[in-house]
Amino acid sequence: MQLHVIVRGKIGRSPEADLYERYTKRLAWPHKLTELPDVGGTLPAPLKPSREVLLDEHGQQLTSEQLAALLGKWRDEGVREARFLIGAADGHGAAARASADLLLGLGAMTWPHLLARAMLAEQLWRATSILAGHPYHRSG
């Protein structure tokens, strides 16, 4: 299953970009990054079947194990692509939120978009590591 991170805004050269790359380089699963302008632009067509996860400040807060279990379930059901969308400064519109398969929060605090991208990449790597039985994640 492909992990596709779709974001509003360009990250350029920055410490956050380095963090994002640090974790996505470790991913054994296929992955892709699409950067869209802050306003406008067209979402790329999804691979079918797909699931859409919107990062949202009011979204469900999953543990790393729960995220891993969800990704494993989708993979085992034949989902070809899990799309993770990070919106612009004002988040996602009501229609996008209503049609998403999951609204995912990264905690109760508000995070800068560039840092949220790096945090998501780390959690995707952690989740796939859990599914692979890798010792990186030390669950209790």
Secondary structure, 3 states (H helix, E strand, C coil): CEEEEEEECCCCCCHHHHHHHHHHCCCCCCEEEEEECCCCCCCCCCCCCEEEEEEEEEEECCCHHHHHHHHHHHHHCCCCEEEEEECECCECCHHHHHHCCEEECCCCCCCCHHHHHHHHHHHHHHHHHHHHCCCCCCCC
